[in-house]
Amino acid sequence: GENVEQHPSTLSVQEGDSAVIKCTYSDSASNYFPWYKQELGKRPQLIIDIRSNVGEKKDQRIAVTLNKTAKHFSLHITETQPEDSAVYFCAASRTSGTYKYIFGTGTRLKVLA
Amino acid sequence: GAVVSQHPSRVICKSGTSVKIECRSLDFQATTMFWYRQFPKKSLMLMATSNEGSKATYEQGVEKDKFLINHASLTLSTLTVTSAHPEDSSFYICSARQGNYEQYFGPGTRLTVT
């Protein structure tokens, strides 16, 4: 079945450094790729997403890149801050049919002050 | 932005009883809602897709008779855990789809079965 691999599972960076999280998906028909941030005991919050017709999208300190040929997409956080500490999930979805998300396994990001 | 509520936020029940969890889209109509289960420090596991006015589509391995889903209106879906057992204790999260892309998540319900 479809799956999404996510790496690394944990990531520690110093405040101000950059963080990169990578995901690879298996379903070549996927064309929508959201990223969610989840704090402990809270709901996942959409932080950025990208559709298959673009290769990169940026929103302030957060950017996402997509390589459809390689079925690979990445989240980049620059100038990290302690409040960026959370678990980040990538997902892949088709935009027809069931529309269900296939989630990655999550990355626990710790930003050290 | 799109707001999804979930009720209750926490529930403790005795083994063998049933528990109902509600998921509401507050400011938009959601033809499709999703129910997830999340174990501690794990990813979200899709349990079922709930479509308004039709039967839910369950993922492989999810017992449809144990996890009853009803999507009676465009703003409400319910998940009923029937004959709950301690192994059903978990964090249950719903989401509602707006448009063709985004899913917005509810705050989750922590179920503890004693």
Interface residues (C-beta under 8 A of the other chain):
Chain A: G1 Y32 P34 Y36 G41 K42 R43 P44 Q45 L46 D49 R51 F89 S93 T95 S96 T98 Y99 K100 Y101 F103 G104 T105 G106 R108
Chain B: T32 F34 K41 K42 S43 L44 L46 T49 T57 Q60 I93 R97 N100 Y101 E102 Q103 Y104 F105 G106 P107 G108 R110
